[in-house]
Amino acid sequence: MIKNIMKSLMTLVITSSAFLIGFYIGQEKIVSKISDFQEDQE
């Protein structure tokens, strides 16, 4: 019983951290794209 709870908790933690990392990296890429775009306009 407790093993199952620990397994689901670990799965939840891994999934959410992977999502957060992907979201963070995605934001970084978008920010760099925006700054590149602004530099091209000048």
N, CA, C and O of each residue as an XYZ file, in Angstrom:
168
protein
N       0.837     -1.210      0.000
C       0.000      0.000      0.000
C       0.866      1.252      0.000
O       0.720      2.114     -0.866
N       1.763      1.349      0.970
C       2.630      2.538      1.058
C       3.547      2.614     -0.172
O       3.839      3.702     -0.667
N       3.994      1.460     -0.654
C       4.853      1.453     -1.856
C       4.121      2.080     -3.035
O       4.707      2.849     -3.797
N       2.846      1.753     -3.186
C       2.057      2.316     -4.286
C       1.949      3.832     -4.158
O       2.058      4.554     -5.149
N       1.735      4.306     -2.945
C       1.625      5.751     -2.708
C       2.958      6.419     -3.046
O       2.981      7.466     -3.693
N       4.053      5.823     -2.615
C       5.376      6.385     -2.903
C       5.633      6.406     -4.409
O       6.179      7.374     -4.939
N       5.237      5.341     -5.086
C       5.421      5.270     -6.539
C       4.657      6.387     -7.243
O       5.198      7.061     -8.120
N       3.399      6.579     -6.855
C       2.598      7.616     -7.502
C       3.136      8.995     -7.151
O       3.113      9.893     -7.992
N       3.616      9.181     -5.940
C       4.209     10.462     -5.557
C       5.453     10.742     -6.395
O       5.623     11.846     -6.911
N       6.316      9.747     -6.527
C       7.535      9.917     -7.322
C       7.183     10.226     -8.772
O       7.795     11.096     -9.391
N       6.200      9.516     -9.312
C       5.773      9.765    -10.690
C       5.280     11.196    -10.843
O       5.599     11.878    -11.817
N       4.499     11.639     -9.870
C       3.964     12.997     -9.897
C       5.102     14.015     -9.857
O       5.113     14.970    -10.634
N       6.045     13.813     -8.963
C       7.185     14.734     -8.818
C       8.000     14.775    -10.109
O       8.349     15.850    -10.597
N       8.300     13.600    -10.658
C       9.110     13.533    -11.885
C       8.389     14.215    -13.040
O       8.995     14.969    -13.801
N       7.092     13.947    -13.168
C       6.333     14.539    -14.276
C       6.274     16.049    -14.142
O       6.492     16.772    -15.115
N       5.979     16.533    -12.934
C       5.848     17.978    -12.748
C       7.194     18.668    -12.919
O       7.250     19.753    -13.498
N       8.281     18.073    -12.431
C       9.595     18.698    -12.592
C       9.999     18.704    -14.062
O      10.566     19.686    -14.543
N       9.714     17.622    -14.777
C      10.027     17.573    -16.209
C       9.236     18.653    -16.947
O       9.766     19.318    -17.838
N       7.968     18.825    -16.574
C       7.134     19.851    -17.194
C       7.688     21.238    -16.907
O       7.762     22.082    -17.801
N       8.081     21.473    -15.647
C       8.617     22.783    -15.265
C       9.910     23.075    -16.005
O      10.117     24.193    -16.479
N      10.782     22.080    -16.108
C      12.052     22.271    -16.826
C      11.780     22.590    -18.294
O      12.380     23.510    -18.850
N      10.893     21.846    -18.911
C      10.536     22.100    -20.305
C       9.937     23.485    -20.487
O      10.240     24.180    -21.456
N       9.084     23.881    -19.545
C       8.459     25.203    -19.600
C       9.524     26.290    -19.477
O       9.491     27.284    -20.203
N      10.474     26.095    -18.550
C      11.538     27.075    -18.324
C      12.420     27.209    -19.560
O      12.731     28.320    -19.990
N      12.818     26.080    -20.126
C      13.663     26.098    -21.327
C      12.907     26.755    -22.481
O      13.483     27.535    -23.239
N      11.629     26.442    -22.612
C      10.801     27.041    -23.657
C      10.750     28.556    -23.510
O      10.854     29.285    -24.497
N      10.590     29.025    -22.282
C      10.560     30.468    -22.038
C      11.885     31.103    -22.426
O      11.907     32.158    -23.059
N      12.987     30.468    -22.053
C      14.312     31.006    -22.394
C      14.438     31.168    -23.902
O      14.913     32.199    -24.378
N      14.015     30.152    -24.658
C      14.107     30.198    -26.123
C      13.244     31.328    -26.685
O      13.666     32.048    -27.590
N      12.040     31.476    -26.144
C      11.130     32.521    -26.621
C      11.736     33.889    -26.338
O      11.694     34.774    -27.193
N      12.294     34.068    -25.154
C      12.900     35.360    -24.781
C      14.053     35.683    -25.714
O      14.180     36.822    -26.163
N      14.895     34.707    -26.015
C      16.033     34.964    -26.905
C      15.538     35.274    -28.316
O      16.125     36.108    -29.006
N      14.466     34.613    -28.749
C      13.892     34.897    -30.069
C      13.380     36.335    -30.129
O      13.600     37.035    -31.118
N      12.702     36.771    -29.078
C      12.139     38.120    -29.035
C      13.280     39.145    -29.082
O      13.194     40.121    -29.827
N      14.335     38.941    -28.307
C      15.441     39.902    -28.295
C      16.135     39.929    -29.666
O      16.533     40.995    -30.135
N      16.276     38.785    -30.294
C      16.861     38.743    -31.651
C      15.998     39.534    -32.616
O      16.511     40.286    -33.445
N      14.692     39.365    -32.508
C      13.748     40.051    -33.394
C      13.839     41.561    -33.207
O      13.834     42.315    -34.181
N      13.924     42.002    -31.949
C      14.009     43.431    -31.666
C      15.319     44.008    -32.213
O      15.340     45.123    -32.734
N      16.398     43.250    -32.093
C      17.685     43.728    -32.608
C      17.645     43.877    -34.125
O      18.232     44.811    -34.672
N      16.951     42.958    -34.810
C      16.858     43.020    -36.273
C      16.087     44.257    -36.728
O      16.378     44.815    -37.787
N      15.119     44.683    -35.943
C      14.277     45.806    -36.347
C      15.054     47.132    -36.380
O      14.782     47.989    -37.221
N      16.004     47.297    -35.480
C      16.713     48.586    -35.384
C      17.550     48.894    -36.615
O      18.198     49.938    -36.676
